[in-house]
Amino acid sequence: MEKTSARIPKHLQKYVVNQQYEKYTAIDQAVWRYVMRQNHYFLKNSAHPAYTGGLKSSGISIEKIPNVHDMNEALSPFGWRASNIDGFIPGVVFFDFQANGILPIASDIRKLENIQYTPAPDIIHEAAGHAPILVDEKFSQYVKLFGHIGSKALATGEEHELFEATRAYSNLLESGTATEEEIVAAKVLFEEKQASVTGLSEAEKISRLYWWTVEYGLIGSIDEPKIYGAGLLSSVAEGRSSLTESVEKIPFDLQRVIETGFDITKPQPQLFVCESFEQLIDAVKEFAETMAFKKGGTESLEKALRSRNTTTMEFDSGLQLTGTLNTIIKDAKGEAIYIRTEGPSALAFNYQELPEHGRVRHGEGFGAPIGKIRALSQPLDEMTDDVLKMNGIEIGKECVLKYESGVTVTGTPQTFLRVKNKLLVISIENCTVSLNEEILFASDWGTFDLAVGESITSVFAGAADSEQFFCDLNELEQNPLQSKEETVLEKLYSEVRALRETSIDRDVMQQRLNQVFDRLSVEFPQDWLLRLEIIELLEQQNLLPSWKTILLQQLNDIKKLHPDFPEMIERGLLLAKE
């Protein structure tokens, strides 16, 4: 774990947790094994050709929950790593992991009652769903490219709130300990936040593209598609139903994909079929051209303002301002002429924070005029000291800079900050910044650091230099591993698992199975999965046909308890006989 974390960028390490492999119970292992056996049996002929070989290549066994450290080592030859995370993480962060070639994997596993599908991230979905197809070179290229682009996508403040509500609701559904009242309250809040989201932000659009490709994508022809989406590769129910006529198949089209919403708590009524992974690479590149990090300008600044979160605004000089944008002043034409951030802000160039211009210096925000300065012979960022002096801008001497927008900066320059011969910041003492009668910066507020640049060419989510900007954020609290004694049912599962994995005398096996059988029949009349595992052992060892008859009758009774049980039990019996 420590070795893996050391290779993860510092700003992402706060989301990393220990897998704590010892926490997995024998029931957890049985859930993993059931899902993997079912999916492998079905998907070996229905999934993308990379899937079956990719399971082994990515360090995943059908028989037991993978150790993420082993996955990390196995994925290394394919240009990937694996890291445990704490369930839901913000989309920008998730994409940032992938942009760095790191597959984030939730360490928890779904409960037995949610064995067919869970909306909360779990190790079945993220390990067995995502990892195998990454061995395909083109798909790997697509996912990393998507990560680079997706990590820059701007969401609205309402979408950030919806994310938190979704995380809370999904975690309650999966916890197994939440009360009905808690679940209902979380659902109500989720629906309220969902209703408050209006319009389509670029973050929502790109999340749809991700959902309908990486999560729920099909590839090939409409008539005979193959599965490659992780949500389908990890769901017993949806993986099977995805290729039936009950799910509409639609040819992949970028515009239609981003216009199609989704609900993570329900099966998907339609799926998109791409022709190849190259088609997806072209699509995400095409979408990128519509995003604020490519377009810049006032429209992109307005997206940053609506996000109410950390964003970066890049000037044409290359100077990058990171912070939470809270003010845009516009001219009569509606174009931005002055911007102001609130709270911790920082300046960077080429994604590296400028010395002495981090969150400590700019802890209360940063203001910057945008536009051309009147009467200058060339852009300010290109001027040498001599040219600056010729234009009345000199260290230690008061000057007045009048922007075409009407913004005026008056004060005494103290330092010029240059990087690679580009002038990026002029620090001005006794400075007043005004627009007509409005004071934008007063002389008694301290030093005014003038951001050099005439236009905003790029706006994107997150910080320019994430390692520096987020370096002091608190680490996630690591929940200590709770040592607890196995329950009676867990002990029974452990015993059957041990019998399956150990070569022992038939009489001894029969004797030990007899003890399990007796307690299971009396104390746990509703447990179907352990009964399937016992039947599998009886089939393999050709033992006790009378027990098998009794177990089958018990399973028939259990089928009546839930509408999903008949299908799950019959599928389990089918494989028990294989």
Residue pairs with C-beta under 8 A, 6 or more apart in sequence:
1 18
1 19
1 69
1 84
3 69
4 68
4 69
4 72
4 81
4 82
4 83
5 13
5 16
5 83
7 81
8 16
8 81
8 83
8 100
8 102
9 96
9 100
9 466
9 467
10 467
10 470
10 471
11 96
11 463
11 466
11 467
11 469
11 470
11 471
11 473
12 93
12 96
12 97
12 100
12 102
13 475
14 470
14 473
14 474
14 475
14 476
15 85
15 86
15 89
15 93
15 97
15 104
15 476
16 83
16 84
16 85
16 476
17 84
17 85
17 86
17 107
17 476
17 478
18 84
18 107
18 478
19 67
19 68
19 69
19 84
19 107
20 107
20 481
21 65
21 67
22 481
23 481
23 482
24 65
24 109
25 486
25 490
25 493
26 486
26 490
26 491
26 493
26 494
26 497
27 112
27 489
27 490
27 493
27 529
28 65
28 109
29 64
29 65
29 493
29 497
30 112
30 493
30 497
30 529
30 530
30 533
31 109
31 110
31 111
31 112
31 115
31 124
31 529
32 64
32 65
32 109
32 123
32 124
33 62
33 63
33 64
34 115
34 236
34 529
34 532
34 572
35 115
35 124
35 128
35 234
35 236
36 62
36 63
36 124
36 128
37 62
37 575
38 236
38 571
38 572
38 575
39 128
39 233
39 234
39 236
39 239
40 52
40 55
40 62
41 575
41 578
42 239
42 240
43 51
43 52
43 227
43 233
43 239
44 51
44 52
46 226
46 227
46 239
46 243
47 226
47 227
47 228
47 233
48 133
48 136
48 139
48 219
48 226
48 227
48 228
49 226
50 132
50 133
50 135
50 136
50 139
50 228
51 132
51 133
51 227
51 228
51 233
52 132
53 132
53 135
54 131
54 132
54 133
54 134
54 135
54 136
55 62
55 128
55 131
55 132
57 74
57 78
57 132
57 135
58 71
58 74
58 75
58 78
58 127
58 131
58 132
58 134
58 135
59 66
59 67
59 70
59 71
59 72
59 73
59 74
59 75
59 131
60 66
60 71
60 127
60 128
60 131
60 132
65 109
65 123
66 123
66 127
68 82
68 83
68 84
68 105
68 107
68 127
71 82
71 103
71 105
71 127
71 131
72 81
72 82
72 83
75 81
75 82
75 103
75 131
75 134
78 134
78 135
78 140
79 101
79 140
79 144
80 101
80 102
80 103
80 131
80 134
80 140
81 101
81 102
81 103
82 102
82 103
82 105
82 127
82 131
83 97
83 102
83 103
83 104
83 105
84 104
84 105
84 106
84 107
85 97
85 104
85 105
85 106
85 107
86 106
86 107
86 476
87 106
87 108
87 120
87 121
87 167
87 171
88 120
88 121
88 163
88 166
88 167
88 170
88 171
89 104
90 160
90 163
91 150
91 153
91 155
91 163
91 203
91 207
92 150
92 151
92 152
92 153
92 155
92 203
92 461
92 462
93 151
94 104
94 150
95 146
95 147
95 148
95 149
95 150
95 151
95 153
96 147
96 151
96 462
96 466
97 103
97 104
97 147
98 104
98 143
98 144
98 146
98 147
98 150
99 144
99 147
99 148
99 150
99 151
100 147
101 144
103 126
103 130
103 131
103 134
104 126
105 123
105 126
105 127
105 130
106 120
106 121
106 122
106 123
106 125
106 126
107 123
108 120
108 121
108 122
108 123
108 174
109 122
109 123
109 124
110 118
110 120
110 122
110 124
110 174
111 118
111 174
111 176
112 529
113 176
114 173
114 174
115 236
115 529
115 568
116 235
116 236
116 237
116 564
116 568
117 235
117 236
117 237
117 238
117 267
118 125
118 170
118 173
118 174
119 170
119 173
119 174
119 264
119 265
120 170
120 171
120 173
120 174
122 174
124 234
125 230
125 231
125 234
125 235
126 230
126 234
128 233
128 234
129 229
129 230
129 231
129 232
129 233
129 234
130 214
130 230
132 233
133 139
133 228
133 230
133 233
134 140
134 143
136 277
138 276
138 277
138 278
138 281
139 228
139 277
141 277
141 281
142 213
142 214
142 277
142 280
142 281
142 284
143 214
145 281
145 284
145 285
146 206
146 209
146 210
146 214
146 284
149 206
149 284
149 287
149 288
149 291
150 206
150 207
150 210
151 461
151 462
152 291
152 292
152 293
152 460
152 461
152 462
153 201
153 202
153 203
153 205
153 206
153 207
153 291
153 460
153 461
154 201
154 202
154 203
154 291
154 292
154 300
154 303
154 304
154 306
154 307
154 311
154 459
154 460
154 461
155 163
155 201
155 203
155 204
155 307
155 309
155 461
156 197
156 199
156 201
156 203
156 306
156 307
156 308
157 306
157 307
157 308
157 309
158 193
158 196
158 197
158 198
159 197
159 201
159 203
159 204
160 307
160 308
160 309
161 193
161 196
162 190
162 193
162 194
162 196
162 197
164 193
165 186
165 189
165 190
165 192
165 193
165 194
166 190
166 193
166 264
168 186
168 189
168 190
169 183
169 186
169 187
169 189
169 190
170 264
170 265
172 178
172 182
172 183
172 186
173 183
173 265
178 186
197 204
200 258
201 303
201 306
202 290
202 291
202 292
202 303
203 461
205 258
205 287
206 258
206 287
206 291
208 257
208 258
208 260
208 261
208 262
209 254
209 257
209 258
209 283
209 284
209 287
211 262
212 257
212 260
212 262
212 271
212 272
213 229
213 252
213 257
213 272
213 274
213 280
214 229
214 230
215 229
215 230
215 231
216 229
216 231
216 232
216 242
216 262
216 268
216 271
216 272
217 227
217 228
217 229
217 232
217 271
217 272
217 274
217 280
218 225
218 226
218 227
218 228
218 229
218 232
218 242
218 243
218 249
218 271
218 272
218 273
218 274
219 225
219 226
219 227
219 228
219 273
219 274
219 275
219 276
219 277
220 226
220 273
220 275
221 273
222 249
222 251
222 273
225 243
225 249
225 271
225 273
227 233
227 239
227 242
227 243
229 271
231 238
231 268
232 238
232 239
232 242
232 271
233 239
236 568
236 571
237 267
237 564
238 267
238 268
241 247
241 267
242 268
242 271
247 268
247 269
247 270
247 271
248 269
248 270
248 271
249 270
249 271
249 272
249 273
250 256
250 270
250 271
250 272
250 273
251 272
251 273
252 272
252 273
252 274
252 275
252 279
252 280
252 283
253 272
254 283
254 286
254 287
256 272
257 272
257 283
258 287
260 270
260 272
262 268
274 280
288 294
291 460
292 299
292 300
292 303
292 304
292 458
292 459
292 460
293 300
293 458
293 459
293 460
294 458
295 458
296 314
296 455
296 456
296 457
296 458
296 459
297 336
297 455
297 456
298 328
298 330
298 334
298 335
298 336
298 456
300 456
300 458
300 459
301 313
301 325
301 328
301 336
301 339
301 456
301 459
302 328
303 459
304 311
304 313
304 325
304 459
305 325
305 326
305 328
307 325
307 461
308 324
309 324
309 461
310 322
310 323
310 324
310 461
310 462
310 463
310 469
311 322
311 323
311 324
311 325
311 459
311 460
311 461
311 462
312 320
312 321
312 322
312 348
312 458
312 459
312 460
312 461
312 462
312 463
312 464
313 320
313 321
313 325
313 339
313 456
313 458
313 459
314 320
314 321
314 456
314 457
314 458
314 459
314 460
314 464
315 321
315 370
315 451
315 452
315 453
315 454
315 455
315 456
315 457
316 379
316 381
316 453
316 454
316 455
316 456
316 457
317 379
317 380
317 381
317 422
317 423
317 424
317 452
317 453
317 454
318 349
318 350
318 381
318 419
318 422
318 424
319 347
319 348
319 349
319 381
319 424
319 425
319 451
319 452
319 453
320 347
320 348
320 349
320 351
320 464
321 339
321 341
321 345
321 346
321 347
321 366
321 368
321 451
322 345
322 346
322 347
322 348
322 462
322 463
322 464
322 465
322 469
323 341
323 342
323 343
323 344
323 345
323 346
323 362
323 365
323 366
324 341
324 342
324 343
324 345
325 339
325 340
325 341
326 340
326 341
326 342
326 365
327 338
327 339
327 340
328 336
328 338
328 339
329 336
329 337
329 338
329 339
329 435
329 440
330 336
330 337
331 337
331 405
331 406
336 370
336 456
337 369
337 370
337 371
337 403
337 405
337 406
337 407
337 435
338 367
338 368
338 369
338 370
338 405
338 407
338 435
338 440
339 367
339 368
339 370
339 456
340 365
340 366
340 367
340 368
340 440
341 365
341 366
341 367
342 364
342 365
343 363
343 364
343 365
344 359
344 362
344 363
344 469
345 359
345 362
345 363
345 365
345 366
346 353
346 354
346 357
346 358
346 359
346 362
346 463
346 464
346 465
346 468
346 469
347 353
347 354
347 357
347 362
347 366
347 424
347 425
347 449
347 451
348 354
348 357
348 463
348 464
348 465
348 468
349 419
349 422
349 424
350 419
351 464
351 465
352 464
352 465
353 464
353 465
353 468
353 469
354 417
354 419
354 424
354 425
357 417
357 425
357 449
358 468
358 469
359 469
361 449
362 449
366 449
366 451
367 433
367 440
367 441
367 448
368 450
368 451
368 453
369 403
369 405
369 407
369 409
369 433
369 450
369 451
370 405
370 453
370 454
370 455
370 456
371 403
371 404
371 405
371 407
371 454
371 455
372 403
372 404
372 454
373 380
373 401
373 402
373 403
373 404
374 402
374 403
374 404
375 391
375 402
376 383
376 391
377 387
377 390
377 391
378 387
379 454
380 423
380 452
380 454
381 422
381 423
381 424
381 452
381 453
382 422
382 423
383 391
383 393
383 423
385 416
388 394
388 416
388 423
392 399
392 400
393 399
393 401
393 413
393 426
394 413
395 413
395 414
395 415
395 416
396 412
396 413
396 414
397 412
397 413
398 410
398 411
398 412
398 430
399 410
399 411
399 412
399 413
400 408
400 409
400 410
401 408
401 409
401 410
401 450
402 408
403 409
405 435
406 435
406 436
407 433
407 434
407 435
407 440
408 432
408 433
408 434
408 435
409 428
409 431
409 432
409 433
409 448
409 450
410 431
410 432
410 433
410 434
411 428
411 429
411 430
411 431
411 432
411 443
411 448
412 428
412 429
412 430
412 431
413 426
413 427
413 428
413 429
414 427
414 428
414 429
414 447
415 425
415 426
415 427
416 423
416 425
416 426
417 423
417 424
417 425
417 426
417 427
418 424
423 452
424 451
424 452
425 449
425 450
425 451
425 452
426 449
426 450
426 452
427 447
427 448
427 449
427 450
428 447
428 448
428 449
428 450
429 447
430 443
431 441
431 443
431 447
431 448
432 439
432 441
432 442
432 443
433 439
433 440
433 441
433 448
434 440
441 448
463 469
463 470
486 494
488 519
488 523
489 523
489 524
489 527
489 530
492 516
492 519
492 520
492 524
492 530
493 530
493 533
495 512
495 515
495 516
496 513
496 516
496 530
496 533
496 534
496 537
497 533
499 509
499 512
499 513
499 537
500 533
500 536
500 537
506 541
506 543
509 537
509 541
509 543
510 543
510 544
513 534
513 537
513 538
513 543
513 544
513 547
516 530
516 534
517 534
517 547
517 551
520 527
520 530
520 531
520 534
521 550
521 554
524 530
525 554
525 557
525 558
526 558
526 561
527 558
528 555
528 558
528 565
528 568
528 569
528 572
529 572
531 551
531 554
531 555
531 558
532 555
532 569
532 572
532 573
532 576
534 547
534 551
535 548
535 551
535 552
535 573
535 576
536 575
536 576
537 543
538 544
538 545
538 547
538 548
538 551
539 548
539 576
539 577
552 573
555 569
555 573
558 565
558 569
559 565
559 566
559 569
